[in-house]
């Protein structure tokens, strides 16, 4: 797993390539963002170059981000990882730093909470994960850490979710656990 770059502005060519990929995905998946026009999304993206950097990080790690809605209160467009399975470049991670540090041996390279923060994105909440599943079928062979409530975290646990048998399942694990098929999906507000 590679770590995110520290330069948060994309070179012009990379920016144009990313916008082209995002536009194509947007046009091919209109059911994810009914009533939203690409020109409005692109205008917002071009006004926020640091958000383009975060989207590039989502792409680099296999997230295949797309617009899944708009926050009615702020007007922000909501980009979420829409890859069929948990993003490949973000798997085999513990839930958070505390979970990682509690491992005595066989520590993974990173944890979901810190990696998301370094990328400038948020972990999906359980509610956001369930909303994503209304737009398609995701994590039918993998699972994704979701933002875990403080009371669960305080007791050493963390939540993950997946789609099996026609249902979304939310489970718990120790925050220090990690598996080759478990990663995390992110949310970026633009």
Secondary structure as GFF3:
##gff-version 3
##sequence-region A 1 190
A	DSSP	alpha_helix	12	28	.	.	.	ID=ss1
A	DSSP	three_ten_helix	30	32	.	.	.	ID=ss2
A	DSSP	alpha_helix	38	46	.	.	.	ID=ss3
A	DSSP	alpha_helix	49	60	.	.	.	ID=ss4
A	DSSP	beta_strand	65	70	.	.	.	ID=ss5
A	DSSP	beta_strand	77	81	.	.	.	ID=ss6
A	DSSP	three_ten_helix	88	90	.	.	.	ID=ss7
A	DSSP	alpha_helix	97	102	.	.	.	ID=ss8
A	DSSP	alpha_helix	112	119	.	.	.	ID=ss9
A	DSSP	beta_strand	122	123	.	.	.	ID=ss10
A	DSSP	alpha_helix	126	132	.	.	.	ID=ss11
A	DSSP	beta_strand	143	146	.	.	.	ID=ss12
A	DSSP	alpha_helix	150	154	.	.	.	ID=ss13
A	DSSP	beta_strand	157	164	.	.	.	ID=ss14
A	DSSP	beta_strand	167	174	.	.	.	ID=ss15
A	DSSP	beta_strand	182	184	.	.	.	ID=ss16
A	DSSP	beta_strand	186	189	.	.	.	ID=ss17
###
